[in-house]
Amino acid sequence: MILVCGEALVDLFAGAADGIEMPARIVAGGSPFNVAIGLARLGVEAAFLGGVSRDGFGTLLADVLKREGVDGRYLVRSDRLTTVSAVTMGKDGHPSYSFHGEGAADRSLGLQDLPAALPNAIRALTFGSYTLAVEPAASAYAALAERENGRRLISVDPNLRPTAIGDMSGWHSSAERFYRAATVIKASDEDIRIAWDCQLTVAEAAAYWLDLGATLVVVTRGEQGASAFSASGQVSVPGHKVAVRDTVGAGDTFHAALLARLEQTGRLTPQAVAALDSDAIAELLAYAAAAAAITVTRSGADLPRAAEVDAVIASRPRQLDPVRS
């Protein structure tokens, strides 16, 4: 089982303005929330640890997790409100976000809400997005990551959302607590541009994370594919050429598929990840890239199931040939 830690919220997808109105729809979401569902759909047992409101939106979130087969025993319910993320789409299909969640349930998880001990069935934990940096949730999750470091695989996806974090001045010091505990760090090239204001290249950011102790760093580059950095060197796979509906949930899909593939191949331990060779890393990237390619052809974060990913890989073997360096 993988314990996914972080925010659960609702996305408000706003359509094109019609006079003084903008049609909208509400969808359960949040980056870690999506990862948990993605794992379950790929056949991997997942549980979710996060603050969830008792309001109508929070009830929706809890119900969706249950329906998708995600273990909800670690949900921390409260009377605080649910964060609302307003999402508008650019002409290129890329979303922009504005967050409304100061003092909301997902940010308010504290040290007292952490489980005193985790069962042996939990073999990995994931952390991500703005709950790496908003308090008190950030300190609580960081304490959990530090406590479990060395016992279980830790995976971190910064998934930077400056509009949710607000003041970015403390981002690096807050996020570094998670990076130092991480076995795997998955990020996008956009995360790197935002975090270092275009001052670091992808390779330089990967080297920084490896120096902090991660043994596998994976950077996604949208339609250009993904690259992994480890002691084995650098491995890259190309993206899939598909008709993009939108990119919501693509990074979350990649993260979930990366972890799911480690579990499926018996490598969901810090020791196994450290021992991955270039061929194994290339296969891991190919699986995750195929999963993400499915999500972007759909509206919203509609993550794929294992049979769908297998079908894409079987139909496009040549497109997944890796480049090693």
N, C-alpha and C positions, 0 to 999 in steps of 0.2 A: 504494500500500500504506500502511496505517496501523499503526504500531508501538504496541502497548498495553503499558504498563508498570505493574507492581504485583503484588499478591498473587494466588496461586492456592492454594486450600485445599480442605478437604472440609467440607461441611455435614452435621451429624448432626441429622436431623429427628426430634424426639421426639414420640411420640403421647401420648394421654391415659394416665395411670397406671392400671394394673390390679393392685391389691394392692401388692406390692413391686416390680413391674416396669413399665417404660415401653418399649413397642415403639418401634423406631427404624429409620431407613434412612440410608445414607450416599450423598451425592450430590456430585459434583465441583462446585466453586463458587469464590466469591470475586468481588468486584465487577469488577475489571479482567478476570479470566478470563471472566466472563459477557459483558463488552463485546466481547472478541475473538471469541467465538463468535457473538454477535449480528451483528457486522459481516460475518463469513463467511456467515452465513445470509441476509443481505441482499444478497449478491453482491459484497461489497467485500473485496479482498485484505487480510488482516490477519496480523501476526506478533506474538508474545508475548515480552516480556522480563521475566523474573522468576526468583526462586529456587524450584526445585522439588526435592523430596527424591527419593532413590533408593529410598525405602521403598515398600510396597505402595500407599499412598495417592498418593504422587508418581507412581508408574507409571500409576495410573488417570488422573491429571491430564494427563500427557504423552500418553497414548493417546487421551483424549477430544479434546484439541486437534488431534492428527493426524487423527482420524476426521472432525472438523468442517471440516478444510481450513485450519486456522490454521498458519502457518509457525512451526516450533519451533526454528529455528536459533539463536535468542537465549536459549533456556532455559539456566539456570545450575544444573546438577545438583549435589547435595551429599548427604552422609550425615546431615545434620540432619533432624529429624523434620518431618512435615507439620502445619501448623496445623489444628486441629479447631474448627469453629464449631458449638456446640450451639444449635439453633433450636427454640423453642417458639412455638406460635401462640395468640394471644388469640382471644376469641370474635368479634372484629370482623375477623379474617383478617389482622391485622397481626402481623408476627413480632417476637420479642425474641431477642437474641443473647448468648451468652457464649462467649468465645474462650479457647482453650487452645493457646498457641503461643509462649511465651517462648523465645527462642533458636532458633526454627524456621527452616526453609529460606527461607521467603518474606521474613523480616525480615533475613536475614543477607547479602543481596547487598551488595557493596561497590564502591568506585570501581574496583578492579582487574577487576571483572566487566563493566564497561561496554564496549561495542564502541568501538574506537578511532575509527571513522568509519562513517557510515551511507550506504548506497547512495542514489543519486538517486531510486530507485523509492519510497523511503519519503517520503511527502509530508506526513505528520502524525504526531504522537505524542500519546498520552493518558496521564494520570497520575490516580491516585485512591485513595481510601479510606485505611486506616490506615497504609499504607506511605508516606504523605506525612509521617508523624510518628514512626515507630519506627526506631531506629538499628540498624545502619548504613545500612539501605536508604534512609531518607529523604534523607540527605546525598548518597548516590550518585544517586538519581533526580533530586534538585534540581540537582545538577551537570550532569546530562544535559539537563534542561529549559533551564537557563541557557545551555549550550553551543549548543543548537539553536534558541534563541529568535532570531527574525528570518530563519532559514533555512527553517523549516517551521512549519506551523500547530501550535500547542500547545493541547490541551484538558484541562481539569482538572475533576474531580468530587470534592469533599471527602468526600461519602458518609460522614459522621461516625459512628464506632463507638467511643464512649467506653470500653466494656468491653474493646476490643482495644488501645486506646492507653494506658489506665491513667491516669497523671498528665496531666491536660489543661492544666497550667499553661504548657507550652511549645508548645501546639498552634498558636497564632496566628503566632508567629515562624517556626515550621517551615513552616506552610502558605503564609505570605506569599511565601516564595521561589518557590513554584510560581505563585502568583497573579500575581506581577510578570512572569513569563515567558509567561503565558497569552494566547492569542488569544480562546479561548472558555472561559467558566466555566459549568458546569452544576451546579446545586445544588437541593436540595429546601427547602421552607419549614421542614421539621423540622431540616435541617442548620443553617439560620440561627438558629432558636430555641436549639438546643444550643450553637452556637459563641459566641453573644453573650448567652446566658442571658436570652433574650426582651427584650433591651434595644434591639435594632435591628429596624425593620420590613423587609419584603422590599425595598422601594424604597430604603431607606437602605443595606442591604447591597449591592444592585446598584450604587448610586452609588459606594460604596467600591471595589468591584472594577473598575469602569470607570475610576476615578481612578488605580488602580494600573497600568492599561494595557490591560486586556481591551477588545475591541471588541464583543463580544457576550456578554451574561450572560443565562442562561435559568434560571428558577426554576420547578420543578414543584410542584403543590399537590394531588397525589392526584386524587381524583374531581372536584376543582374545575378541573382543567385546568393550564395553564402560562402563564407570562408571560415575555417577552423584553424586554431593555433594551439600547439601543444609541444611537448618535448620531441615529438616525431616530426616537427616542422609545420608547414602550412599546407592545407588541402582546401581546394575550392571546387564547388559544383555550380553549374549554370542554373539560371532560373528556367521556368517553363513559360512558353509563349502561349498565353491564354487570353480570352476575352474578359477583361477585368470589369466586374460590376462595381465593387468598391474594395478597399483594402482593410476594412474594419475586421479585427480579429486575426489578421494574417500572422503577426508576430506571436500572438498567443498560441495559435495553431502550431507554429514552428516549435515553440518551446515545449508544448505538450507532446508533440510527436517525437522530439528529441529524447525526452525522458521515457516516453512509452517504448521507443525502440531499444533503449538501454535495458529496460525491464524485460522486453520480449527476448532479448539475446543474452540474458543472464549477466548483464554488466552494470547493474544499478548499485554499485558500491564505489567508494572512493578509490579503492585499490584497483578495481577493474578499469575505471576510467583512466587512471594514471598509466595503465598498461596498454591502452589502445594504440594500435599501429595505424599507419596511413590508410590502409585498405578498409579497416573497420570504421575509421572516422569518415571516410568517403561514403560508405554505405549508410552511416548514420545521418549524414547531411542529405543524402539523396532521399531518404525516407521522409525527413522533415520538410524538405523542399516540395516534394510531391503533395504532402498534406496541405501545406500553405497554398499551393497552386489551386487546390479545390476550393478553399474558402474564398479566395478573391473572385471567383466566378459567381458567388452568391451574394445576396443582399444581407448586410449585417454579419455578425459573428456566428455564422452557421457552420460549425466545425465538423469535419468529416468523420466517418467511421472507418474501422480498419479495412474492411473489404473494399471500400472506395479507394483508399490509398494504395492497396495492393494492385488494384486494377490499373491505376495510373502508372505505377512503376512498370508493370508488365507490358503496357502499351507503348512506353517511351524509353526503352533501355538506352538508346544512343544519346538522348538528351541529358542523361545523368552521368556521362563520363567525367571523372574528376580530373583536376589539374593539381599536381603535387609540386611542392618546392621546398 
